[in-house]
Amino acid sequence: MAKTLLLVDDDRHILETARDILEEAGFDIQTAETGAQALQMLKGRPCHLMIVDYNLVDMTGVELTGQAKKLHPEIPVILMTGEANVDLGAAKSLIGEILTKPVNPAALIELIRKVLR
């Protein structure tokens, strides 16, 4: 059975491209363009892993992660960012991995498989 991933990014092009790549790799992909939309989805259907952009239109990826962990404390999170230096502060323990954009598709798939083991 395919693992379900929730991909959250406010850039529709990134969402569509990543969804296509990850579906081809055998994952079941859900997408959300806002943190609020992602949280609503998590209430209805949990996932195995979240991949979250750092800068969303309605909250940061760190804020989203904190709220998602209240719903599903065990959910692993990969944070994507276009910023070279991101200070997560106390939230570092919530985030499993950080990837800098642009993300290499093969590296992303390898990291997802590593996190899901």
SULVENVEN-V628367 format. One record per residue. N is the residue number from 1. PHI is phi in radians with two decimals (NA if undefined). NEAR is the number of other C-alpha atoms within 12 Angstrom. D_CENTER is the distance of its C-alpha to the mean C-alpha in Angstrom with 1 decimal. Layout:
n: {N/N}
phi: {PHI/PHI}
near: {NEAR/NEAR}
d_center: {D_CENTER/D_CENTER}
This chain:
n: {1/2/3/4/5/6/7/8/9/10/11/12/13/14/15/16/17/18/19/20/21/22/23/24/25/26/27/28/29/30/31/32/33/34/35/36/37/38/39/40/41/42/43/44/45/46/47/48/49/50/51/52/53/54/55/56/57/58/59/60/61/62/63/64/65/66/67/68/69/70/71/72/73/74/75/76/77/78/79/80/81/82/83/84/85/86/87/88/89/90/91/92/93/94/95/96/97/98/99/100/101/102/103/104/105/106/107/108/109/110/111/112/113/114/115/116/117}
phi: {NA/-1.21/-1.33/-1.65/-2.01/-1.86/-1.82/-2.14/-2.75/-1.49/-1.72/-1.04/-1.09/-1.10/-1.01/-1.16/-1.13/-1.12/-1.04/-1.06/-1.12/-1.29/-1.15/-1.10/-1.43/1.77/-1.67/-1.61/-1.95/-1.91/-2.23/-2.50/-1.71/-2.37/-1.12/-1.07/-1.11/-1.09/-1.11/-1.10/-1.12/-1.15/-1.18/-1.57/-2.64/-1.12/-2.25/-1.49/-2.81/-1.93/-2.07/-2.19/-1.28/-1.19/-1.87/-1.82/-1.23/-1.95/-2.96/-1.49/-1.08/-1.20/-1.08/-1.05/-1.05/-1.03/-1.24/-1.14/-1.17/-1.20/-1.41/-2.43/-1.00/-1.52/-1.19/-1.36/-2.32/-1.93/-1.75/-1.90/-2.58/-1.61/-1.57/-1.20/-2.16/-1.99/-1.66/-1.48/1.01/-1.17/-1.35/-0.95/-1.22/-1.44/-1.69/-1.36/-2.46/-2.19/-2.04/-1.65/-1.34/-1.25/-1.61/-1.30/-0.97/-1.14/-1.16/-1.12/-1.09/-1.08/-1.14/-1.02/-1.09/-1.13/-1.15/-1.43/-1.10}
near: {7/17/23/29/39/43/47/48/40/28/21/18/14/26/27/21/21/33/30/20/23/33/24/16/22/18/26/24/31/35/38/33/31/30/35/25/25/37/35/21/24/33/17/13/18/26/33/30/41/47/48/48/46/39/26/30/20/22/25/27/40/38/30/39/41/29/24/35/26/16/21/24/20/20/28/34/40/39/41/35/28/19/16/13/14/22/14/22/11/11/21/20/18/29/36/27/27/35/29/22/22/17/24/16/23/15/18/27/26/16/25/33/23/15/23/23/11}
d_center: {20.0/16.7/13.5/11.3/7.6/5.9/4.7/5.5/8.0/11.7/13.1/14.2/15.3/12.0/10.6/13.8/14.1/10.9/11.6/15.1/14.5/12.2/14.7/17.5/16.2/16.6/13.3/13.3/10.7/10.2/9.3/9.7/11.2/11.6/10.6/13.7/13.0/9.7/12.0/14.7/13.0/12.1/15.8/17.0/15.0/12.9/10.5/10.4/6.9/3.5/1.1/3.0/6.6/9.2/11.8/11.5/14.9/15.4/13.7/11.9/8.3/10.5/12.4/9.8/8.8/12.6/13.3/10.8/12.5/15.8/15.2/13.8/14.7/14.0/10.3/8.7/5.7/5.2/5.9/7.3/10.7/14.0/16.0/17.9/18.3/15.9/17.6/15.5/18.8/18.8/15.1/14.9/15.4/12.3/9.9/10.3/9.9/10.0/10.3/12.7/12.9/14.5/12.6/15.0/14.0/16.1/14.6/11.0/12.5/14.6/12.0/10.1/13.7/14.6/12.0/13.0/16.7}
